[in-house]
Amino acid sequence: MRVLGINALFHDPAAALVVDGITVAAAEEERLSRRKHGKRPVPFSAWELPEQAARWCLERAGLRPGDLDLVAYSYDPQLARPADEMGLDDPWDSLRQAYARSAPGFLATALPGLDPAAVRFVGHHLAHAASGAFAAEAAETSSVLVLDGRGECASHLAARRVGDHLEPLRAQLLPDSLGLVYEELTDHLGFLRSSDEFKVMALASHGTPRFADEIRRYVHPTGDGGFRAHGVPWAELCPRRAADEQWTAAHADLAASAQTVLEETLLDLARWLHGQTHDDVLTLAGGVALNCVANSFLAREGPFSRVWVQPAAGDAGTALGGALLLSAEAGERPAPMPGAALGREWTDDELAGRLKTAAVPFERPPDIAVLVAETLAANGVVAWFQGRSEYGPRALGHRSLLAHPGHAGNLERLNDIKGREQFRPVAPMVLVERSADIFDGPLPSPYMLFVHDVDPAWRERIPAVVHVDGTARIQTVDRRHEPLVARMLEEFERLTGLPVVVNTSLNTAGRPMVDDPRDALECFGSTPVDLLAIGPFAVRRADMFRATANGWHDGAGEAPGEDRCVR
């Protein structure tokens, strides 16, 4: 059974391919189109499809559109209601619904040879739920909680997985939406809504929840597995911040207050769900599940023994969830996702060819992991491009910027390189077997979706990765799955005594994470990064500028040293 999943209607368009219940490939359109989030979530863009991502997924498996048995489109227009009936101010939503109803024809045009009859509409929140419950390991019997801005007519779903079936238990109808409330706050604080909500979470750590009581009047659980969440008068609590205006303590306090109320509401929803199912495992999906502070609060205070979060928890993940759900309904047992590295990759020969075409000096050291560790130990910044790109918004050791965690100034340095606000934290990566010595929180944490308290004895040793509240959003590395990253971490610890390396995404502000070698070279060439580790090859910034000064050019044919190549 070959099932292609498509997310397209709102934002983060993506495609995923499931063959015989196994996730083969998944990619977000932004990585190929180079448009952040693929598109803006407005009705006029609802017709746009993840055409490049879909074509790549098929190419990865050696399939043509006509080979597909089913295509899952993660929105069901039959479940929708007119926006004004749902209490939403969205006068052009009818256009969005018209585009959704036309999706089979649009897909057949985008993927010539596809039979439109193969397209199935999958409820948006069911697709989210399947992306969590079916993709998680050891979750054959588990509870699942979905929270986001909106789907067809709801903003939340509580469900249970038993075997290969999902049983919906409770949904919260619009206009009440925790996701939309957080989006409104994002806009009020001067950030881009449906994009920058993570900035609000980071800003919250700088404030105190002094507005929480007022927000609770508009956002609170109702005790029956649902909640109220709309109509918060943000301007009455704190003045609106312009995008180019410096944030104040009041802005941070407003963010902290909203974060507190969100966590309280999520905890109530989790407790209600556990009371219905008595399961040990909770899986989370939906855009709200990207709030790693709230995830950690649920893991710590909630009734479930284990909390697993879909690494592509936002709308991109519904492409995978929809494909897994249709596969399960067709009788294929869904296999847990093999990890987040589900995107594009290049062979060593292909990478060497790209470097030669770019006419940059490069070398092939005996061990790229050792060279990177040495560069980091000398306080260099490394662009790390290895293996398949990640599915989801986190850089997990495949498309990363790496740095030394022991120098406090590296936080400001990396934020300057990326063009980000200085209140934004960067993350530590650590071998899973060393993680409990330094970090207290849900372990392992391979997808960087929880925050952990940093042991006080380590805070001064790794200051670059410690947030203002003494926490860090860590990524644990399992050497069985990431041997190259593990070797780099081990060598770095041998040189510095520190088992932690700074890891942040390989991109600059407002641009998607790099995906292909050209993206990596463009990012490296435009930022003050010392070394690009691309596959087994290394490109040094100093060599690039020396090459330019010395007039090295394509066809030079001479290597400036052992195991080094210049074109």
Disulfide bonds with the S-S distance in Angstrom:
none
